Amino acid sequence: MEILVDGKQVKLRYMKKPHIRNAYLRFKGDMLVVTARDERKAEQIIRENRAWIEKHYRSIRESKRLFDSNSILFSGKRSIALLDRAARNSVEANADVIIFRSKSEDSAERLLDRWLSERSISMVSGIVVSKAGEKGMEFSSIGICRGSRWGSCSSKKELKFNRYICMIPIDIAEYVVAHELAHTRQLNHSHAFWEEVKRMCPEYRTLRKELRNYDSYRRAVFRKLE
């Protein structure tokens, strides 16, 4: 199904849940998802929230996508992503072109995610060790996670970061690290927490706003070499 939003045809997914009283709207990537007990309720919430839908869709269209048509971001700079069919997996990264050699598009997608995860853990580990050492902060482990969150910190001081964090600009990634390291001392978002963030990242307010512009929704990206 599709719906016209801001002059564009947008994919619409209707999720029927007869037991719920209220209906809900959300965007999953650039697809509008409506959850309601029946189609009449779904149509009603769409009709009553047209302004919200158009506002959020414009925001998605204007966002800085990590994955786009035939390209990806890497350290905030866009590179062409090329697929070259080959028997063995390998990656060749140049200034503005990254070639993924693999036997199929599915295996190339897995190779891309693995390559980005490896670079993310390498990059973020260096930032964590540096900042923690400067401020005398302790953490128990550093890992990579999936999902939409850029980072997390457990009560055991286990730090995890999004597998795509290597794709955003380094100064914004440093803010994410500062945010999670601050949670090793303040497992909340109190005034004291933000003071910890500020000690490590004085420009955190600006960088925090810039981070919101990045859309990490996964897309097929390869331009194929024949």
URWOQUI-V953930 format. One record per backbone hydrogen bond with DSSP energy under -1.0 kcal/mol. NH is the residue of the N-H (numbers start at 1). CO is the residue of the C=O. If there is no record, write none. Layout:
<<NH	CO> <NH	CO>>
This chain:
<<3	10> <5	8> <8	5> <10	3> <12	1> <13	32> <15	34> <17	36> <20	17> <24	35> <26	33> <28	31> <31	28> <32	11> <33	26> <34	13> <35	24> <36	15> <42	38> <43	39> <44	40> <45	41> <46	42> <47	43> <48	44> <53	49> <54	50> <55	51> <56	52> <57	53> <58	54> <59	55> <60	56> <61	57> <62	58> <64	213> <66	215> <68	71> <71	68> <72	79> <73	66> <74	77> <75	166> <76	167> <77	74> <79	72> <80	96> <81	70> <82	98> <83	223> <84	100> <86	102> <90	101> <92	99> <94	97> <98	80> <99	92> <100	82> <101	90> <102	84> <108	104> <109	105> <110	106> <111	107> <112	108> <113	109> <114	110> <115	111> <116	112> <117	113> <118	114> <119	115> <120	116> <121	117> <122	118> <123	119> <124	120> <125	121> <126	122> <127	123> <128	124> <129	125> <130	126> <131	127> <132	128> <133	129> <134	130> <135	131> <137	132> <140	157> <141	157> <143	159> <145	161> <152	160> <154	158> <157	154> <159	141> <160	152> <161	143> <162	150> <163	145> <165	162> <167	164> <173	169> <174	170> <175	171> <176	172> <177	173> <178	174> <179	175> <180	176> <181	177> <182	178> <184	181> <185	182> <186	182> <188	186> <194	190> <195	191> <196	192> <197	193> <198	194> <199	195> <200	196> <201	197> <204	201> <207	203> <208	204> <209	205> <210	206> <211	207> <212	208> <213	210> <214	211> <215	64> <223	81> <225	83>>
